[in-house]
Amino acid sequence: MLTALWIAHVEVTDAEAYAKYAALAGPAILAHGGVFLARGGRYVQLEGNDRPRNVVARFPSLEAGVACYRSAEYQAALAHAKGASIRDLMVLEEAE
């Protein structure tokens, strides 16, 4: 089974509420087998929409990444991000 990358591009609009999201989301991602590869940090936007917070996590499979997103734990975290950020999120299966 191929591993998958959870890729999020985020613009935080309410830092206090988003901090609550981050405090809950990290443990939920780790509990579902996710491993953070990048969390914030330096970047260079070459094309497309610039979102200053970028996160990449690797999951054991595409299904594991989607299951994490749909889990009660992650949805509880996500409730804090809604209205506190503009986000794009995808889970992408890695190449063989």
Contacts in CASP RR format, 6 or more apart in sequence:
PFRMAT RR
TARGET T0000
AUTHOR 0000-0000-0000
METHOD contacts of the structure
MODEL  1
MLTALWIAHVEVTDAEAYAKYAALAGPAILAHGGVFLARGGRYVQLEGND
RPRNVVARFPSLEAGVACYRSAEYQAALAHAKGASIRDLMVLEEAE
1 60 0 8 1.000
1 61 0 8 1.000
2 61 0 8 1.000
2 62 0 8 1.000
2 93 0 8 1.000
2 94 0 8 1.000
2 95 0 8 1.000
2 96 0 8 1.000
3 58 0 8 1.000
3 59 0 8 1.000
3 60 0 8 1.000
3 61 0 8 1.000
3 93 0 8 1.000
3 94 0 8 1.000
4 58 0 8 1.000
4 59 0 8 1.000
4 60 0 8 1.000
4 61 0 8 1.000
4 62 0 8 1.000
4 64 0 8 1.000
4 65 0 8 1.000
4 91 0 8 1.000
4 92 0 8 1.000
4 93 0 8 1.000
4 94 0 8 1.000
5 37 0 8 1.000
5 56 0 8 1.000
5 57 0 8 1.000
5 58 0 8 1.000
5 59 0 8 1.000
5 91 0 8 1.000
5 92 0 8 1.000
5 94 0 8 1.000
6 29 0 8 1.000
6 34 0 8 1.000
6 55 0 8 1.000
6 56 0 8 1.000
6 57 0 8 1.000
6 58 0 8 1.000
6 59 0 8 1.000
6 65 0 8 1.000
6 68 0 8 1.000
6 69 0 8 1.000
6 89 0 8 1.000
6 90 0 8 1.000
6 91 0 8 1.000
7 54 0 8 1.000
7 55 0 8 1.000
7 56 0 8 1.000
7 89 0 8 1.000
7 90 0 8 1.000
7 91 0 8 1.000
7 92 0 8 1.000
8 53 0 8 1.000
8 54 0 8 1.000
8 55 0 8 1.000
8 56 0 8 1.000
8 87 0 8 1.000
8 88 0 8 1.000
8 89 0 8 1.000
9 49 0 8 1.000
9 51 0 8 1.000
9 53 0 8 1.000
9 54 0 8 1.000
9 87 0 8 1.000
9 88 0 8 1.000
9 89 0 8 1.000
10 51 0 8 1.000
10 52 0 8 1.000
10 53 0 8 1.000
10 54 0 8 1.000
10 55 0 8 1.000
10 85 0 8 1.000
10 86 0 8 1.000
10 87 0 8 1.000
10 88 0 8 1.000
11 51 0 8 1.000
11 52 0 8 1.000
11 53 0 8 1.000
11 85 0 8 1.000
11 86 0 8 1.000
11 87 0 8 1.000
12 18 0 8 1.000
12 52 0 8 1.000
12 53 0 8 1.000
12 84 0 8 1.000
12 85 0 8 1.000
13 83 0 8 1.000
13 84 0 8 1.000
13 85 0 8 1.000
13 86 0 8 1.000
14 83 0 8 1.000
14 84 0 8 1.000
14 85 0 8 1.000
15 84 0 8 1.000
16 84 0 8 1.000
17 80 0 8 1.000
17 81 0 8 1.000
17 83 0 8 1.000
17 84 0 8 1.000
18 80 0 8 1.000
18 81 0 8 1.000
18 84 0 8 1.000
18 85 0 8 1.000
20 77 0 8 1.000
20 80 0 8 1.000
21 77 0 8 1.000
21 78 0 8 1.000
21 79 0 8 1.000
21 80 0 8 1.000
21 81 0 8 1.000
21 84 0 8 1.000
21 85 0 8 1.000
22 77 0 8 1.000
23 77 0 8 1.000
24 73 0 8 1.000
24 76 0 8 1.000
24 77 0 8 1.000
24 80 0 8 1.000
25 74 0 8 1.000
25 77 0 8 1.000
25 78 0 8 1.000
25 81 0 8 1.000
26 36 0 8 1.000
26 77 0 8 1.000
27 73 0 8 1.000
28 68 0 8 1.000
28 71 0 8 1.000
28 73 0 8 1.000
28 74 0 8 1.000
28 76 0 8 1.000
28 77 0 8 1.000
29 36 0 8 1.000
29 57 0 8 1.000
29 68 0 8 1.000
29 74 0 8 1.000
31 68 0 8 1.000
31 73 0 8 1.000
32 59 0 8 1.000
32 64 0 8 1.000
32 65 0 8 1.000
32 67 0 8 1.000
32 68 0 8 1.000
32 71 0 8 1.000
32 74 0 8 1.000
33 59 0 8 1.000
33 60 0 8 1.000
33 64 0 8 1.000
33 68 0 8 1.000
34 57 0 8 1.000
34 58 0 8 1.000
34 59 0 8 1.000
34 60 0 8 1.000
34 64 0 8 1.000
34 65 0 8 1.000
34 68 0 8 1.000
35 57 0 8 1.000
35 58 0 8 1.000
35 59 0 8 1.000
36 55 0 8 1.000
36 56 0 8 1.000
36 57 0 8 1.000
37 56 0 8 1.000
37 57 0 8 1.000
37 58 0 8 1.000
38 54 0 8 1.000
38 55 0 8 1.000
38 56 0 8 1.000
39 55 0 8 1.000
40 53 0 8 1.000
40 54 0 8 1.000
40 55 0 8 1.000
41 54 0 8 1.000
43 54 0 8 1.000
49 88 0 8 1.000
51 86 0 8 1.000
51 87 0 8 1.000
51 88 0 8 1.000
58 94 0 8 1.000
59 65 0 8 1.000
59 68 0 8 1.000
59 91 0 8 1.000
61 93 0 8 1.000
62 91 0 8 1.000
62 92 0 8 1.000
62 93 0 8 1.000
65 91 0 8 1.000
66 91 0 8 1.000
68 74 0 8 1.000
69 89 0 8 1.000
69 91 0 8 1.000
81 87 0 8 1.000
END
